[in-house]
Amino acid sequence: MITAKENVDLLDDLLYVHLAASSKEAIKRARKEFRQIRGSQYPINEDELQKNLTPHTEKREAVPELVSATEPAGAEEPAEA
């Protein structure tokens, strides 16, 4: 039986490989993990996944900070008189 953690880890690895894999080794690892957990080959071949390789030496833009859930909504707006 496959645990929820194994499913989540596999999904995380596969999403990473599809969106921004940093190496061919990451792709091989994710496909191997899929084969071990699911017992079948991953339907998308390695060559297709390698089209999305993203070298992580590039400088990436910073992601804007999200509003904290602890801040009250509208805290930045001035109070009406």
Secondary structure, DSSP 8 states (H G I E B T S, - for coil): ---HHHHHHHHHHHHHHHHH---HHHHHHHHHHHHHHHSS--SS-HHHHHTT---TTS----------TTS-TTTTS----
